[in-house]
Each structure stands twice: as structure tokens, then as C-alpha cells.
């Protein structure tokens, strides 16, 4: 899920749909990206997995509710799955070949399958789309919310056809309508998240094309467009080149425009733009104020009416910015350290206007592939995980429980003992870089409905190890961990955390069993789901964690030695038949050390949260109607409710904010909307969204100086009198990974955007501008042997950084 420095491909996203792509391995695949080995002290798996025998009744029940489908005669190299709607049970599977495009039209094959029972049975519906060739990279998209809309984009040679073809469905893929387009899509089609009839896409002609009747008719609303993103309502932002010149983005010759009426009228809000991004209500752009000067970032919180300069370190042409995460309260941004071979930088966090930034974490790891391990733990408020580069090039995991206010190492798992010679024994988690490097088959997993639950691959020692990882589980949001499964696994959360399933991930041998736990990974039972083992490509479950069906996808060799795709769906609903009652739940105080005995115990971001959640020993079913309930209690303010203000940093092993050496004056002048304001601070700034009351209250205020600054009244090139930035706007380049919005071709200056969504959502950009990451309702296919889902290194002595 991250960024590329070369060509861009825009991914389509919808709110609730989700896409998964599996790929077969190539037998003669060679190791990718060899890295220099470094020593790493890691504890070999010293824990023992708790196993409980499966009863005869359980074996028979699961046997009656296991459904296997063999896709005989399908020579597809990749299988791309998309769920349609919420709770509908409808899955569309696109099978595509990996041969060159020219051969698609002479003997190649693309197949489309449909299931309406959560994958228990599949039917070949290729005839519904005239057996057309569908794009592998972004060929299938499902509409937002509980929509039954589906769009398939056909693969056609641009040189032989004046326009492309799409197939639209409004009944979850039962029927499809063929639509001839007046253009060729250059990216996935983007749905409007509120108006389901409204579609938008950039064509290969660089035109921005709009449909307001679900693809039946299209109109070009602008030429020369490089990239776009949805804003609130019908607001749309896009960058364009008036002359439609090649590589105008790299020369900073783009204009940034806004339309609030779907292309009826336009307002130019910036010029000399390289690229831009929109996240959490903030509109970002990176600018070069003078030719050859370092880049800086400008931010607008009013959709481009006014821009203000973000108080961040500047970045040279060799450096980049990366927007890691953000919402309406605060932004996390990574600023790369100087040097061509720098693998790290510093994380800064913003105020609620996105302008003032404070140093949050130094030596934050960013690999040479521009991949970050920064993860938002969604199962508990305020929790983030990432990796840092420590001495001797070692990599260590740190965690924050208060949105980046403080970071600390992870505790050693309770059931793992450290051996001799390990001075610092902690748990270290594998993230995006390990997934990309084929060390771990999955990223850490959490979900808001499974309160406090985290499942992740990791190792124990003084730094992360690139040898075969094990699976670890936390039930309290990352405070405490246990080793739960030996070796790498594919895993999934079902029934809002009441059920966890996992299958072993092996590249060299087939598998025929699945493990499941009803006590958050404390103990596991094993069920053999097939008599003919097959190579596992991955697990697939309905988006969210409400479902109790899990699909195991993979392939097994047939008699002619050709691999056959296999899907096994297991329905656990008949195993856990008892509905949970009040006695099965308990009250749990999050972030608590002593059960709430003290006034501040459990206080994070200004208040306590007491959840009602399932007891570990309760074996029952939460059900689809389960809703997380919580009770909030305000807390008195302490230093933990504050971040260090601009020009200050948190002293090591202390909550005290210390003034930076080059920040000698406690008065700071800030240009806001053309007016100069003065900031007076004692070094502390309350964390955005913190709700504490009373208690610690350091001096901090801003006063207007009645002085003008910037040049906010000069008209734009369009002739409208609009606020604009001082001179030249900096360079940003957006790059995407497994499900990401992007467009155009990047080379010199890199902006990487990870999974960029065309909607107003909390997403993640990278600024090398700018980057973004999101869930993937539209498919961005992972091809062949480089598939992160299908392949990984079981044993490796390679270091994590190239």
C-alpha cells in the first residue's frame, strides 16, 4: 500500500466495497532486491501455541458447512475478488491471464465468476459481458455503501478503437449493460460517495470526463488534467496544464482549479503547481517559492480560498514529504532527512489548522522503496505503530497511545523469554516494508468493531529480525502481547472479534487446514477443510468483521501439471449458534494500568473510555447487529495531554518539552490568511481532539499584530480576483501502491501518494510531495511473482533496508 517513484496509476475507491487480488507463484522466480545482511539479535520462537482438540460434533458441523469450488480449465494468472454491497453475500471474481496484451485477442481468456452465497458456490457469467477482456489493473469496481452498482472496464487497444467500453450493472452483477465510451479511461472510474449516479475519470486524452447517469452518457468538463480528487459535496479539485504539455507537473507548470457545481463553473485557486492533495478537510500543496529554493508546503482549510504556509522544515529536491495519516483534527507528516541514501526522517504532527507542526518522532524508517511501516491501530483510539532506524542500522518498533504525543517500545510478549546476550528485549512488528520485501505475508490487522484486538507478524529481540516471523496478538490495543502462532500465517477477524481464523503461509508446500480461536488467540483449534491440500494464495472475508464466512483461495496442480484455482468457503455460523447475552460481556477500561483506581488511570486524549466487550472465555456469536458500546468520562489535563509546540521537543524518557537549540525566541510570527499573528508559548500545545478539563494549563496564545503578510489579494491567471500563494508553488508527485489514487508519470521529483481516495475521507498521502492510502474497493491487481499476497520469504537473513 504505498508509493512508486515512476509511473502512476489511479485506483478507484468506494466506501464499503473491498477488493482482494491473489496471484500464482512462478516456479523459477528469483529473489528480488538482494540486500546486504546485518546481524540482528532475535529470539527464536520460544513460545508454545495453545492447541485444543476439535470435537467430533465440531468436525461434523464444519464439514457440513464447507464448500469447495475448483475452477477447472481456468488458466488465469490472477484472481481478483470484489464484494458488492454490505451483507449481500455477492462476490465477483475476475480471472485474468498474464500474457502480453497483443495475445489477448487471439486465444487468450478472461473469465468472470459470481457468487451470491458468500463464496459457497460460483457461476461463470462471462457471457454476460460477451466474454470481453477486462482490465487486470483496475477492471472491476463496486459502488459505495450498500450499492448494487458494478462497473467493469474492458481492455481494448487504444490505437484501433476511438473509445473504450465499460459494462455497468445495477443489480449486483446479475445483468450487465455495455456502454461505448467516447474516450479511453486512463484510470479506474471514481464514484461520488453520495450521488451514486455521478462518475468521474481521466482519459488517455488527459480529459476529465463526467457522467451523471451512471455511465450511460459522458461529457468532457476539462482538458489537460493531470490529477483530481473529490472534496465535500459536489466540490472537485484538479490540476491541469493549459497547453497540455508533457511533464508539466515536473516543471511546476500546472494550475489548480476548483469546481463546486460538477464542472459548470471553475475557479483557479493556485498556479505553478506540481501536485496537490486533499485530506481531512485540508487542501495541501507543496511549493518552491523561488527558483532553486527548497520546497515548502502550503495548507488551506477553506477549500482553497486562502492558503497558509505550514511551519515545517524545508525539503530539497532529494528529499520528500509524506502525509502518513490525518483527519479533521490533526495531520501526521513525514519529512525526509537530507541525503540521497537516507532511509529515515522525522514525523511531525499538526495543530487543528494543519499549519503549526511539532516534532513527534525522529529516525522514522522510510525504506528506499518509499515504504513506511506507519499504521493506525483502528481497534483503539489514539494508537499508532511504526518502525524507527536505531544505531547500527537496526530497526525497532515503537507505539504511541496518544496520537503521536509520546512513543515507546513494545513490551516483550508475556509468554516469550529472551535469551542470553539480549540487553533490550522487546517485540518488533513487521509492516509495509516487510510485506513488500516478502518477509511477512500480511500487515498488522485491527478493526473498530473488535475493540483492543491487534494481530501482527513480529519477532522478539533488540531489533526486528528478517528471519521467519511469528504471529502475535494484543487484546488491549498494544499494551500487552502474547505469542500465538509459530511461523507466518494469513489471518482474518470474524464476528467482530469473537472469532479469529488463520492458515499457514508456505511457499513450498500445500496446506489443507485452518486454525480458529474464540478467545482472541489464547488457544486454537485446527480443522482440515479439504482432502486435497493446495498452495494458499490468501484468505478473503467480507469487508468489516461482521461475517462468519471465510474463503480460502489457492491453487493445486492438476493431472496435466497445470495449476487449478481452488476456493474453499467455511461457514462458522452453524458452529457458533448461541447468541451472546449480557453475561457474556464485561466492562473494560481502555488504556488502564490499575483498573481505574487512580483519577488519571485510563485517561488518553482527555477522557476515559469504558467499553462493553466480549469476555475471552465466552463462546458465542456477536452477530451482524452487534454495535460497540462505550462510556466516556472527562479527565483533568496533564502534560500527557499536550504535544511539544513548534520549536520544542520531548526530552528523552520525560514528558517535559525542551526548547530546540535554534529556537531562542519564544515569540513566533505566523502568516495566516494575509495577516501576521504572533504566537507566545511555553512549549506546550494541546493535542488536537483532546478533551481534558482543568489541571495542567501552560501559557499559550496568539495575538494579531495588525501587519499584512504574503500576497493574498493578487488575482489568478484566469482573471478572477482570488487569494493565491506568494510566488511559485512547489513540486509534489503522487505515487500509489495496492489500492491508491494517482495519475501521470513521475521521475525527477517524487511525490508518492498511497492509496489515494477521490472522496472526503481520512486517507493518507505522501508528499514528495503528497501521498495517500485507503481501503481498496476497486481492484488494483497485483501481478505475478511479485505479489505480496501470494509470496513471501519464509526464511531470510536479509536486512529490511536495501
DACOR-V173478 format. One record per residue. N is the residue number from 1. RES is the residue in one letter. D_FIRST is the distance of its C-alpha to the first C-alpha in whole Angstrom. Layout:
n=(N & N)
res=(RES & RES)
d_first=(D_FIRST & D_FIRST)
This chain:
n=(1 & 2 & 3 & 4 & 5 & 6 & 7 & 8 & 9 & 10 & 11 & 12 & 13 & 14 & 15 & 16 & 17 & 18 & 19 & 20 & 21 & 22 & 23 & 24 & 25 & 26 & 27 & 28 & 29 & 30 & 31 & 32 & 33 & 34 & 35 & 36 & 37 & 38 & 39 & 40 & 41 & 42 & 43 & 44 & 45 & 46 & 47 & 48 & 49 & 50 & 51 & 52 & 53 & 54 & 55 & 56 & 57 & 58 & 59 & 60 & 61 & 62 & 63 & 64 & 65 & 66 & 67 & 68 & 69 & 70 & 71 & 72 & 73 & 74 & 75 & 76 & 77 & 78 & 79 & 80 & 81 & 82 & 83 & 84 & 85 & 86 & 87 & 88 & 89 & 90 & 91 & 92 & 93 & 94 & 95 & 96 & 97 & 98 & 99 & 100 & 101 & 102 & 103 & 104 & 105 & 106 & 107 & 108 & 109 & 110 & 111 & 112 & 113 & 114 & 115 & 116 & 117 & 118 & 119 & 120 & 121 & 122 & 123 & 124 & 125 & 126 & 127 & 128 & 129 & 130 & 131 & 132 & 133 & 134 & 135 & 136 & 137 & 138 & 139 & 140 & 141 & 142 & 143 & 144 & 145 & 146 & 147 & 148 & 149 & 150 & 151 & 152 & 153 & 154 & 155 & 156 & 157 & 158 & 159 & 160 & 161 & 162 & 163 & 164 & 165 & 166 & 167 & 168 & 169 & 170 & 171 & 172 & 173 & 174 & 175 & 176 & 177 & 178 & 179 & 180 & 181 & 182 & 183 & 184 & 185 & 186 & 187 & 188 & 189 & 190 & 191 & 192 & 193 & 194 & 195 & 196 & 197 & 198 & 199 & 200 & 201 & 202 & 203 & 204 & 205 & 206 & 207 & 208 & 209 & 210 & 211 & 212 & 213 & 214 & 215 & 216 & 217 & 218 & 219 & 220 & 221 & 222 & 223 & 224 & 225 & 226 & 227 & 228 & 229 & 230 & 231 & 232 & 233 & 234 & 235 & 236 & 237 & 238 & 239 & 240 & 241 & 242 & 243 & 244 & 245 & 246 & 247 & 248 & 249 & 250 & 251 & 252 & 253 & 254 & 255 & 256 & 257 & 258 & 259 & 260 & 261 & 262 & 263 & 264 & 265 & 266 & 267 & 268 & 269 & 270 & 271 & 272 & 273 & 274 & 275 & 276 & 277 & 278 & 279 & 280 & 281 & 282 & 283 & 284 & 285 & 286 & 287 & 288 & 289 & 290 & 291 & 292 & 293 & 294 & 295 & 296 & 297 & 298 & 299 & 300 & 301 & 302 & 303 & 304 & 305 & 306 & 307 & 308 & 309 & 310 & 311 & 312 & 313 & 314 & 315 & 316 & 317 & 318 & 319 & 320 & 321 & 322 & 323 & 324 & 325 & 326 & 327 & 328 & 329 & 330 & 331 & 332 & 333 & 334 & 335 & 336 & 337 & 338 & 339 & 340 & 341 & 342 & 343 & 344 & 345 & 346 & 347 & 348 & 349 & 350 & 351 & 352 & 353 & 354 & 355 & 356 & 357 & 358 & 359 & 360 & 361 & 362 & 363 & 364 & 365 & 366 & 367 & 368 & 369 & 370 & 371 & 372 & 373 & 374 & 375 & 376 & 377 & 378 & 379 & 380 & 381 & 382 & 383 & 384 & 385 & 386 & 387 & 388 & 389 & 390 & 391 & 392 & 393 & 394 & 395 & 396 & 397 & 398 & 399 & 400 & 401 & 402 & 403 & 404 & 405 & 406 & 407 & 408 & 409 & 410 & 411 & 412 & 413 & 414 & 415 & 416 & 417 & 418 & 419 & 420 & 421 & 422 & 423 & 424 & 425 & 426 & 427 & 428 & 429 & 430 & 431 & 432 & 433 & 434 & 435 & 436 & 437 & 438 & 439 & 440 & 441 & 442 & 443 & 444 & 445 & 446 & 447 & 448 & 449 & 450 & 451 & 452 & 453 & 454 & 455 & 456 & 457 & 458 & 459 & 460 & 461 & 462 & 463 & 464 & 465 & 466 & 467 & 468 & 469 & 470 & 471 & 472 & 473 & 474 & 475 & 476 & 477 & 478 & 479 & 480 & 481 & 482 & 483 & 484 & 485 & 486 & 487 & 488 & 489 & 490 & 491 & 492 & 493 & 494 & 495 & 496 & 497 & 498 & 499 & 500 & 501 & 502 & 503 & 504 & 505 & 506 & 507 & 508 & 509 & 510 & 511 & 512 & 513 & 514 & 515 & 516 & 517 & 518 & 519 & 520 & 521 & 522 & 523 & 524 & 525 & 526 & 527 & 528 & 529 & 530 & 531 & 532 & 533 & 534 & 535 & 536 & 537 & 538 & 539 & 540 & 541 & 542 & 543 & 544 & 545 & 546 & 547 & 548 & 549 & 550 & 551 & 552 & 553 & 554 & 555 & 556 & 557 & 558 & 559 & 560 & 561 & 562 & 563 & 564 & 565 & 566 & 567 & 568 & 569 & 570 & 571 & 572 & 573 & 574 & 575 & 576 & 577 & 578 & 579 & 580 & 581 & 582 & 583 & 584 & 585 & 586 & 587 & 588 & 589 & 590 & 591 & 592 & 593 & 594 & 595 & 596 & 597 & 598 & 599 & 600 & 601 & 602 & 603 & 604 & 605 & 606 & 607 & 608 & 609 & 610 & 611 & 612 & 613 & 614 & 615 & 616 & 617 & 618 & 619 & 620 & 621 & 622 & 623 & 624 & 625 & 626 & 627 & 628 & 629 & 630 & 631 & 632 & 633 & 634 & 635 & 636 & 637 & 638 & 639 & 640 & 641 & 642 & 643 & 644 & 645 & 646 & 647 & 648 & 649 & 650 & 651 & 652 & 653 & 654 & 655 & 656 & 657 & 658 & 659 & 660 & 661 & 662 & 663 & 664 & 665 & 666 & 667 & 668 & 669 & 670 & 671 & 672 & 673 & 674 & 675 & 676 & 677 & 678 & 679 & 680 & 681 & 682 & 683 & 684 & 685 & 686 & 687 & 688 & 689 & 690 & 691 & 692 & 693 & 694 & 695 & 696 & 697 & 698 & 699 & 700 & 701 & 702 & 703 & 704 & 705 & 706 & 707 & 708 & 709 & 710 & 711 & 712 & 713 & 714 & 715 & 716 & 717 & 718 & 719 & 720 & 721 & 722 & 723 & 724 & 725 & 726 & 727 & 728 & 729 & 730 & 731 & 732 & 733 & 734 & 735 & 736 & 737 & 738 & 739 & 740 & 741 & 742 & 743 & 744 & 745 & 746 & 747 & 748 & 749 & 750 & 751 & 752 & 753 & 754 & 755 & 756 & 757 & 758 & 759 & 760 & 761 & 762 & 763 & 764 & 765 & 766 & 767 & 768 & 769 & 770 & 771 & 772 & 773 & 774 & 775 & 776 & 777 & 778 & 779 & 780 & 781 & 782 & 783 & 784 & 785 & 786 & 787 & 788 & 789 & 790 & 791 & 792 & 793 & 794 & 795 & 796 & 797 & 798 & 799 & 800 & 801 & 802)
res=(X & X & X & X & X & X & X & X & X & X & X & X & X & X & X & X & X & X & X & X & X & X & X & X & X & X & X & X & X & X & X & X & X & X & X & X & X & X & X & X & X & X & X & X & X & X & X & X & X & X & X & X & X & X & X & X & X & X & X & X & X & X & X & X & X & X & X & X & X & X & X & X & X & X & X & X & X & X & X & X & X & X & X & X & X & X & X & X & X & X & X & X & X & X & X & X & X & X & X & X & X & X & X & X & X & X & X & X & X & X & X & X & X & X & X & X & X & X & X & X & X & X & X & X & X & X & X & X & X & X & X & X & X & X & X & X & X & X & X & X & X & X & X & X & X & X & X & X & X & X & X & X & X & X & X & X & X & X & X & X & X & X & X & X & X & X & X & X & X & X & X & X & X & X & X & X & X & X & X & X & X & X & X & X & X & X & X & X & X & X & X & X & X & X & X & X & X & X & X & X & X & X & X & X & X & X & X & X & X & X & X & X & X & X & X & X & X & X & X & X & X & X & X & X & X & X & X & X & X & X & X & X & X & X & X & X & X & X & X & X & X & X & X & X & X & X & X & X & X & X & X & X & X & X & X & X & X & X & X & X & X & X & X & X & X & X & X & X & X & X & X & X & X & X & X & X & X & X & X & X & X & X & X & X & X & X & X & X & X & X & X & X & X & X & X & X & X & X & X & X & X & X & X & X & X & X & X & X & X & X & X & X & X & X & X & X & X & X & X & X & X & X & X & X & X & X & X & X & X & X & X & X & X & X & X & X & X & X & X & X & X & X & X & X & X & X & X & X & X & X & X & X & X & X & X & X & X & X & X & X & X & X & X & X & X & X & X & X & X & X & X & X & X & X & X & X & X & X & X & X & X & X & X & X & X & X & X & X & X & X & X & X & X & X & X & X & X & X & X & X & X & X & X & X & X & X & X & X & X & X & X & X & X & X & X & X & X & X & X & X & X & X & X & X & X & X & X & X & X & X & X & X & X & X & X & X & X & X & X & X & X & X & X & X & X & X & X & X & X & X & X & X & X & X & X & X & X & X & X & X & X & X & X & X & X & X & X & X & X & X & X & X & X & X & X & X & X & X & X & X & X & X & X & X & X & X & X & X & X & X & X & X & X & X & X & X & X & X & X & X & X & X & X & X & X & X & X & X & X & X & X & X & X & X & X & X & X & X & X & X & X & X & X & X & X & X & X & X & X & X & X & X & X & X & X & X & X & X & X & X & X & X & X & X & X & X & X & X & X & X & X & X & X & X & X & X & X & X & X & X & X & X & X & X & X & X & X & X & X & X & X & X & X & X & X & X & X & X & X & X & X & X & X & X & X & X & X & X & X & X & X & X & X & X & X & X & X & X & X & X & X & X & X & X & X & X & X & X & X & X & X & X & X & X & X & X & X & X & X & X & X & X & X & X & X & X & X & X & X & X & X & X & X & X & X & X & X & X & X & X & X & X & X & X & X & X & X & X & X & X & X & X & X & X & X & X & X & X & X & X & X & X & X & X & X & X & X & X & X & X & X & X & X & X & X & X & X & X & X & X & X & X & X & X & X & X & X & X & X & X & X & X & X & X & X & X & X & X & X & X & X & X & X & X & X & X & X & X & X & X & X & X & X & X & X & X & X & X & X & X & X & X & X & X & X & X & X & X & X & X & X & X & X & X & X & X & X & X & X & X & X & X & X & X & X & X & X & X & X & X & X & X & X & X & X & X & X & X & X & X & X & X & X & X & X & X & X & X & X & X & X & X & X & X & X & X & X & X & X & X & X & X & X & X & X & X & X & X & X & X & X & X & X & X & X & X & X & X & X & X & X & X)
d_first=(0 & 4 & 7 & 10 & 14 & 15 & 15 & 13 & 13 & 13 & 11 & 14 & 13 & 16 & 17 & 18 & 17 & 14 & 13 & 12 & 13 & 15 & 16 & 20 & 20 & 22 & 25 & 26 & 22 & 23 & 21 & 18 & 18 & 21 & 21 & 24 & 25 & 26 & 28 & 26 & 28 & 27 & 29 & 29 & 28 & 32 & 31 & 32 & 31 & 33 & 34 & 36 & 38 & 37 & 40 & 42 & 42 & 38 & 38 & 40 & 38 & 34 & 36 & 37 & 34 & 32 & 31 & 30 & 30 & 30 & 29 & 32 & 32 & 28 & 27 & 24 & 21 & 18 & 18 & 16 & 17 & 17 & 19 & 22 & 23 & 24 & 26 & 27 & 26 & 25 & 23 & 22 & 21 & 21 & 22 & 22 & 23 & 22 & 25 & 25 & 26 & 29 & 30 & 28 & 32 & 34 & 33 & 30 & 28 & 26 & 26 & 25 & 26 & 27 & 27 & 29 & 29 & 26 & 26 & 29 & 30 & 29 & 31 & 30 & 31 & 30 & 33 & 32 & 30 & 33 & 31 & 29 & 26 & 23 & 20 & 17 & 15 & 15 & 18 & 18 & 18 & 20 & 21 & 20 & 22 & 25 & 25 & 26 & 25 & 23 & 23 & 23 & 22 & 25 & 24 & 27 & 29 & 29 & 32 & 34 & 33 & 33 & 31 & 28 & 28 & 26 & 27 & 28 & 28 & 30 & 30 & 27 & 28 & 31 & 32 & 31 & 32 & 32 & 31 & 32 & 30 & 32 & 29 & 26 & 22 & 20 & 17 & 17 & 19 & 19 & 21 & 22 & 22 & 26 & 27 & 26 & 29 & 27 & 24 & 23 & 22 & 22 & 24 & 24 & 28 & 25 & 27 & 26 & 27 & 28 & 29 & 31 & 32 & 29 & 29 & 32 & 33 & 31 & 32 & 31 & 31 & 30 & 30 & 28 & 25 & 21 & 19 & 20 & 18 & 20 & 22 & 25 & 27 & 28 & 27 & 24 & 23 & 23 & 24 & 26 & 29 & 32 & 33 & 30 & 30 & 28 & 25 & 27 & 23 & 24 & 27 & 27 & 29 & 27 & 28 & 26 & 28 & 28 & 30 & 31 & 32 & 30 & 31 & 35 & 35 & 33 & 33 & 32 & 30 & 29 & 30 & 29 & 25 & 23 & 20 & 19 & 17 & 18 & 17 & 19 & 22 & 22 & 22 & 21 & 22 & 22 & 26 & 28 & 31 & 34 & 33 & 32 & 31 & 28 & 25 & 25 & 24 & 25 & 25 & 26 & 27 & 29 & 27 & 28 & 32 & 32 & 29 & 30 & 29 & 26 & 28 & 25 & 26 & 26 & 24 & 25 & 24 & 22 & 20 & 18 & 17 & 13 & 13 & 12 & 13 & 16 & 19 & 22 & 24 & 22 & 19 & 17 & 17 & 16 & 19 & 19 & 22 & 24 & 25 & 23 & 22 & 21 & 18 & 18 & 19 & 20 & 19 & 21 & 22 & 23 & 26 & 27 & 27 & 24 & 27 & 28 & 25 & 26 & 25 & 23 & 22 & 23 & 21 & 18 & 16 & 13 & 13 & 15 & 11 & 11 & 8 & 9 & 10 & 11 & 11 & 13 & 16 & 17 & 20 & 22 & 22 & 21 & 20 & 17 & 16 & 15 & 16 & 19 & 21 & 24 & 27 & 28 & 24 & 23 & 20 & 21 & 19 & 20 & 20 & 21 & 23 & 24 & 21 & 21 & 25 & 26 & 24 & 25 & 24 & 24 & 27 & 28 & 28 & 31 & 32 & 31 & 33 & 33 & 35 & 37 & 36 & 33 & 34 & 31 & 29 & 26 & 23 & 20 & 17 & 14 & 10 & 7 & 10 & 12 & 9 & 9 & 13 & 14 & 15 & 14 & 13 & 11 & 10 & 13 & 14 & 16 & 17 & 20 & 23 & 23 & 24 & 23 & 22 & 19 & 18 & 16 & 17 & 19 & 22 & 25 & 27 & 27 & 24 & 21 & 22 & 20 & 22 & 22 & 20 & 22 & 21 & 22 & 22 & 23 & 25 & 26 & 23 & 22 & 26 & 27 & 25 & 27 & 26 & 26 & 25 & 26 & 23 & 20 & 19 & 17 & 18 & 18 & 20 & 23 & 26 & 24 & 24 & 27 & 26 & 23 & 23 & 22 & 22 & 23 & 20 & 22 & 22 & 26 & 27 & 27 & 27 & 29 & 29 & 27 & 27 & 27 & 28 & 30 & 30 & 26 & 26 & 30 & 31 & 30 & 32 & 31 & 32 & 32 & 31 & 32 & 35 & 33 & 30 & 27 & 24 & 21 & 18 & 17 & 18 & 17 & 19 & 19 & 17 & 18 & 21 & 24 & 24 & 26 & 25 & 23 & 22 & 22 & 21 & 22 & 25 & 28 & 31 & 33 & 37 & 36 & 33 & 31 & 28 & 28 & 25 & 26 & 25 & 27 & 26 & 28 & 30 & 30 & 32 & 35 & 35 & 34 & 37 & 38 & 37 & 36 & 39 & 40 & 41 & 37 & 36 & 36 & 36 & 33 & 33 & 29 & 29 & 33 & 34 & 38 & 38 & 38 & 42 & 41 & 41 & 37 & 36 & 33 & 33 & 29 & 29 & 32 & 33 & 33 & 31 & 33 & 31 & 33 & 31 & 32 & 34 & 32 & 36 & 36 & 35 & 35 & 32 & 31 & 31 & 29 & 31 & 30 & 29 & 28 & 31 & 32 & 34 & 34 & 36 & 37 & 37 & 39 & 37 & 37 & 35 & 32 & 31 & 31 & 29 & 30 & 31 & 31 & 33 & 32 & 30 & 31 & 33 & 32 & 33 & 34 & 34 & 36 & 34 & 36 & 36 & 35 & 37 & 37 & 37 & 41 & 41 & 40 & 41 & 38 & 38 & 35 & 35 & 35 & 35 & 38 & 40 & 40 & 39 & 40 & 38 & 40 & 38 & 39 & 36 & 34 & 32 & 31 & 28 & 27 & 27 & 30 & 33 & 35 & 39 & 41 & 41 & 40 & 40 & 40 & 41 & 39 & 40 & 39 & 42 & 43 & 45 & 46 & 45 & 43 & 40 & 37 & 38 & 37 & 40 & 40 & 39 & 36 & 37 & 37 & 41 & 39 & 40 & 37 & 35 & 33 & 32 & 34 & 34 & 31 & 28 & 25 & 22 & 19 & 16 & 13 & 10 & 7 & 4 & 4 & 6 & 7 & 11 & 13 & 16 & 18 & 18 & 18 & 20 & 22 & 20 & 16 & 15 & 11 & 9 & 6 & 6 & 10 & 13 & 16 & 18 & 19 & 17 & 15 & 12 & 10 & 11 & 12 & 15 & 16 & 17 & 14 & 11 & 9 & 7 & 8 & 9 & 10 & 13 & 14 & 13 & 10 & 12 & 11 & 14 & 17 & 17 & 14 & 12 & 10 & 12 & 15 & 16 & 16 & 18 & 21 & 23 & 22 & 24 & 21 & 20 & 17 & 17 & 18)
